[in-house]
Amino acid sequence: MRTRLSGAAFVLAALGFLSPASAMVVEVTDWGTVAFGYDQTGIFGVGGGDLAGDAYVAHYTFDTSRGWAYSGPAPVNFAYGGKCCGDASPAISASVTINGYTVNFLGDYLGEIYGLNVGNLSEQYHFVQSYVDNRGVYINNYLQNWVSNSNGSIPSSITGPFIYNTMVGDSATGALLISTYDGNSNDWQVDTYAGLVPTTLEVSPYADLTRASPTVSGVPEPSIWAMMVIGFAAIGSAAFRRGRKDRLAPTFV
């Protein structure tokens, strides 16, 4: 899977604008609809079920001080890391609920929470991934939600509190994968995959999640920061993403 940490963040860090984040545990919830998906083994109900059109709720708990992290007045805020990077993942836990069934993810292999607002580009990105190699049997699971737009209405904060409803013109996408590959028998088992469309997201300090009927909220950052980061983003490009697969076996609650 792709990560969302932008070139701007790397350039700012290199120039010394970013300092370590203070510890804060936050809860993130993304509500939305499955655009397409297939539940082969019945993790979310009847085996072989089509998940398209089903509502979902993705819930994450992040420690915003873990891994490579920054949270402050800058227009870019993030916490990123995990076993894949040789440090602690900011993801403490994550889960997704569809049709009344909940699957949990550890997110120890890779976790990321990312917020950006430079006026003409704003976005929130939430991702967890777990991966296990058990003597040639690879378990790979991930959960991703990403909302962005070009009008600056999405807050860049990763500590909140805020609620955001997607609007016409927003780009809203996500993905869910629960899979196992047996390298010994060359057998690939995809239990569940789904393309997600988040419609509402909430970021809040831990144990302070309102889960209320959300209203659109936008908090653009100061213009001087916006101008500076737009320049850095041009230097750093729009990417610095790494393709990854993986995640640990789901548990049922």
C-alpha positions, 0 to 999 in steps of 0.5 A, a space after each residue: 500500500 502507498 503511504 501519504 507522507 508528502 515531500 513537503 514533510 521530508 523537506 521541512 524536516 531536513 531544514 529543521 522546521 519539524 521537531 518531535 511531537 509531544 505525546 498525545 493519544 488520539 482516536 480517529 473514526 472514518 464512516 463511509 460506504 463500501 464502493 466494491 468488495 468481496 467477502 470470501 470466507 464470511 468474515 463480515 457475514 455470509 461467505 461469498 458475500 458482495 460488500 458493495 453498498 454496505 456501510 462501514 466504520 473504521 476506528 483507529 487509536 494513534 499515539 502521535 509521538 511514536 515513530 517519526 512524528 510532528 504535531 504543531 502549528 505547521 500546515 503538515 502534521 504526521 506520525 509515521 512508523 512501524 516494524 517496516 521502518 525499524 521503529 514503533 508504529 503510532 498505531 495502537 489499535 484499529 478496527 473496521 465494522 461491516 454488517 455488525 461484524 468487527 475485525 481488529 488490526 494491530 497495525 504494528 508493521 506500519 501505522 500513519 496518521 497525516 494531516 495537511 493544509 496549505 490552502 490549495 491542498 488539504 487532506 487527512 490520511 489514516 492507515 494501519 498495516 500488519 504483516 506476519 511471515 509464519 514459516 512461509 505463510 504470509 498474513 497481510 492486512 491493511 486498512 486505509 482512509 484518505 480524504 483530500 481537496 483543493 479548497 483548504 477545508 480539511 483541518 491539518 491537525 492530527 490531534 483534533 478535535 474536529 469533525 469533517 463531512 466530505 463535500 462535492 469535489 472532495 477526493 475520498 477513497 480507502 481500502 481494506 485487505 485481509 489476505 494470506 499467502 502460503 508460499 509453501 504451496 503457492 496458494 493465495 487466499 484473499 479473505 476480504 478486499 474492499 474499496 472504501 469511500 469515507 464520507 465523515 471523519 472525526 479526530 479527537 483526543 482519546 476517550 473524548 470522541 463525540 460520535 455526534 452528527 458531524 458538521 463541516 469544519 475547516 481550519 486553514 493554517 496561517 498564510 505565511 506557513 502555506 506559502 512556505 510549504 507550497 514552495 517546499 512541496 514543489 521542491 519535494 514533489 508530491 510523493 515519497 510513497 512506498 509500496 507495501 503489502 501486509 498485516 496481521 490476522 484479524 480477530 473478532 469482537 
